[in-house]
Amino acid sequence: MTKTVRSPFNHEVGGKVEGCTILEKRVVIPPNPDEKRRGIYDYVVEVPPTPAGVSGAKAAKTRTPKPAPAPKEGSAGFTRATPEEVGGVIRRIGSR
């Protein structure tokens, strides 16, 4: 199976692009050294066969959440203080 890959890098036929072997090379935009501009190239590449049991698309990966780390010995868990524990007075400034 083949596919076309567009790249700004100049590779030769038989080389590798994105892990695939280059079969054909076509210049889309030629490089211009006066403007210090790279060329754009299309490569027809041979796609390696997919492993058996895997569809053409990448297999969906399921993520499992990490368990919460256990608290260290001798340390109590952190609990947020309530307004009664904090005490003090909250003053609000009116609009000017």
N, C-alpha and C positions, 0 to 999 in steps of 0.2 A: 504494500500500500504506500502511496506517496502523498505528500502535502507540499504546499508552497510556504516558504518562510521569507519574510522581508527583513533585511538587516542593513545597518549602516557600515558593517565591517566587511572587508574584502577577503573572502576565503576562496580557495581553489577547489575544483571538482575533485571528489575523493576525500575531502576534509570532513570535519564534523561541525554541525551547527545544531544547538539545542539537543545534543545527544543523538542526532540522526546523520546519516551519511549523505553528502551532497552528490546528486546525480547530474544536475544541470545548473548553470549560472546565467543570469540575465541582468544586464545593467539597466536600471530604471532611470536613475539620474547620474550622469557621469560626475566624477569628482572634479572640483575646480580649485587647484592650488592657489591661484591668485586671490580668491576670496576665502581661502582656508576652509573650504567646505568639503566634507566627505561625500562620497557617492552613496547612492542607495541601490541595493542589490536584491533581486529575488532569487531564491534558491529552491529548486525542486529537490526534495530530500526523501529518502526511503525511511519510512517509519518502522521501527522494530516491532515485531509481533507482540501483542499483549499476552500476559500469562493466562493459562487456561482457567476458566471460572470467573474471570473479571470481564465485565462488559467494556465497551469502547470508552465510556466515561470513567473517570477515576472513581474508585470505590469510595462511598461516603464514609467518613470517619466519624464515629460517635465519641463524644467527649464525656467523660465521667467526672463529676466534681471531686476535687480533692477533699478528703476529710479534714476537719478542723484540727490543728495541732493540739495535743494534750497539754494542759497547763503543767508547768514545771513544779517539782516538789518544793513545798515551802512557800509558794507564792499563791495568793488568793486571786481569784478572777477579778477583773476590773468591773466595777459597777458605777454608773454615773450617779453623781450626788443629786438628791432632790432639793428643791428650793428651801425646804425646812432645814435640811442639813447645812446648806450653804449659809443661810441667814443673811443679814444685811438688808438694806433698803434699796429698791430700784427707783430711781427718780426719773421722771419723764419731763423733758423740756418741751414746753408748748411752742407752737409755731410763732414766728416773729412777724 
